[in-house]
Amino acid sequence: MLKLIFAFAAACVFTGCTAAPMKETSMHRKYDGTISLLPQTSTTVAPDATLRFDRIDDSRCPPDVRCITAGKIVYHFTLIFPVGVEPFMLEPAAPAYTSTQQPDLIISLATDPPAPLPTNVPPGPPQAVILNVSHPPAESR
């Protein structure tokens, strides 16, 4: 019985030493794609970066009101890194943001803003914003 246990332990050690090394690409996986976030929620967008959707400022003119200006919609976000935070805003006039701490990380609006609600209707539930997250190759920048 002792010989069987010794043989099994030796086999485990031998196969552990000769096994193929693990690929490290999984640790450097890029988080490209489309995401949907509600206000006050967050998601991981890179191995060491989290994107938080802080709030929406919507000053657009409702359809049943005469306004002096059309107003605009602005989405406020914060990129959170181990070494600090990076607040930024997106709006239809400036729909993309390139991180200053990770220049290969680009966050952009994926859809047009929602239509304004009439003034006589109470505000609905918070709307999600749809974003594109990309890490373009260095040669394309």
C-alpha positions as CSV (number, residue, x, y, z in Angstrom):
1,M,0.0,0.0,0.0
2,L,2.9,2.4,0.8
3,K,4.4,1.7,-2.6
4,L,1.1,2.6,-4.3
5,I,0.9,5.9,-2.4
6,F,4.5,6.7,-3.2
7,A,4.0,5.8,-6.9
8,F,0.9,8.1,-7.0
9,A,2.7,11.0,-5.3
10,A,5.7,10.6,-7.7
11,A,3.4,10.6,-10.7
12,C,1.6,13.8,-9.5
13,V,5.0,15.5,-9.0
14,F,6.3,14.4,-12.3
15,T,3.2,15.4,-14.3
16,G,3.1,18.8,-12.4
17,C,6.7,19.5,-13.4
18,T,6.2,18.6,-17.1
19,A,2.8,20.3,-17.6
20,A,2.7,23.1,-20.1
21,P,3.0,26.6,-18.5
22,M,-0.2,28.6,-18.2
23,K,-0.7,31.3,-20.7
24,E,-0.6,34.8,-19.2
25,T,-2.8,36.3,-21.9
26,S,-5.9,35.7,-19.6
27,M,-4.4,38.2,-17.1
28,H,-4.1,40.8,-19.9
29,R,-7.5,40.3,-21.5
30,K,-9.0,43.3,-23.1
31,Y,-12.5,44.3,-22.1
32,D,-13.7,45.5,-25.5
33,G,-17.4,45.6,-26.4
34,T,-20.7,47.3,-25.6
35,I,-21.8,47.8,-22.1
36,S,-25.0,49.2,-20.5
37,L,-24.9,51.1,-17.2
38,L,-27.5,52.7,-15.0
39,P,-26.6,55.7,-12.9
40,Q,-24.7,54.9,-9.7
41,T,-23.5,51.6,-11.1
42,S,-20.0,50.4,-12.2
43,T,-18.3,47.8,-14.2
44,T,-14.8,46.6,-14.9
45,V,-13.4,47.9,-18.3
46,A,-9.8,46.8,-18.0
47,P,-7.8,44.6,-15.6
48,D,-7.1,47.5,-13.3
49,A,-9.8,50.0,-14.3
50,T,-13.5,50.3,-13.2
51,L,-16.0,52.6,-14.9
52,R,-18.6,54.2,-12.7
53,F,-21.7,56.0,-14.2
54,D,-22.2,58.9,-11.8
55,R,-25.2,60.9,-13.1
56,I,-27.0,62.5,-16.0
57,D,-27.5,66.2,-16.4
58,D,-30.4,66.8,-18.9
59,S,-31.3,70.4,-19.6
60,R,-32.9,69.6,-23.0
61,C,-36.0,71.5,-23.8
62,P,-39.2,69.4,-23.5
63,P,-41.3,69.2,-26.7
64,D,-44.3,71.2,-25.3
65,V,-42.3,74.2,-24.0
66,R,-40.7,77.1,-25.7
67,C,-37.1,77.5,-24.6
68,I,-34.4,80.1,-25.2
69,T,-31.8,77.3,-25.8
70,A,-32.2,73.7,-26.8
71,G,-30.2,72.5,-23.8
72,K,-28.1,69.4,-23.7
73,I,-27.6,66.0,-22.1
74,V,-24.3,65.3,-20.3
75,Y,-23.3,61.9,-18.8
76,H,-20.8,62.0,-15.9
77,F,-18.5,59.1,-15.3
78,T,-15.4,58.2,-13.2
79,L,-12.7,55.8,-14.2
80,I,-11.2,54.3,-11.0
81,F,-7.6,53.0,-11.0
82,P,-5.5,51.7,-8.2
83,V,-3.5,54.9,-8.3
84,G,-6.4,57.4,-8.5
85,V,-9.6,58.4,-10.2
86,E,-10.3,60.1,-13.5
87,P,-13.7,61.9,-13.8
88,F,-14.9,62.7,-17.3
89,M,-18.1,63.6,-19.2
90,L,-19.7,62.4,-22.5
91,E,-22.3,64.2,-24.5
92,P,-23.4,64.1,-28.2
93,A,-21.0,66.9,-29.1
94,A,-18.1,65.1,-27.5
95,P,-19.1,61.4,-27.6
96,A,-15.7,59.8,-26.9
97,Y,-13.1,59.9,-24.1
98,T,-9.6,58.6,-24.1
99,S,-8.2,57.9,-20.6
100,T,-5.2,59.9,-19.5
101,Q,-3.9,57.1,-17.2
102,Q,-4.5,54.4,-19.8
103,P,-4.3,56.0,-23.3
104,D,-5.3,52.7,-24.9
105,L,-8.7,52.8,-23.1
106,I,-11.5,54.6,-25.0
107,I,-15.0,55.0,-23.8
108,S,-17.7,56.3,-26.2
109,L,-21.4,56.7,-26.4
110,A,-23.0,53.9,-28.5
111,T,-26.5,55.4,-29.0
112,D,-28.2,58.7,-29.4
113,P,-29.6,60.3,-26.3
114,P,-33.3,59.5,-25.5
115,A,-36.0,61.9,-26.6
116,P,-37.0,64.5,-24.0
117,L,-40.1,63.7,-21.9
118,P,-43.1,66.1,-21.9
119,T,-43.3,68.3,-18.9
120,N,-46.7,67.0,-17.7
121,V,-45.4,63.4,-17.3
122,P,-43.5,62.6,-14.1
123,P,-39.9,61.4,-14.7
124,G,-39.6,57.7,-15.4
125,P,-37.1,55.3,-13.9
126,P,-33.4,56.0,-14.6
127,Q,-32.3,55.2,-18.1
128,A,-29.3,53.1,-18.9
129,V,-26.6,54.5,-21.1
130,I,-25.0,52.3,-23.7
131,L,-21.2,52.7,-24.2
132,N,-18.5,51.2,-26.4
133,V,-15.3,50.2,-24.6
134,S,-12.2,49.8,-26.8
135,H,-8.5,49.3,-26.6
136,P,-7.2,50.1,-30.1
137,P,-3.8,48.7,-31.1
138,A,-0.9,51.1,-30.7
139,E,-0.3,51.3,-34.4
140,S,-3.8,52.6,-35.1
141,R,-3.6,55.6,-32.8
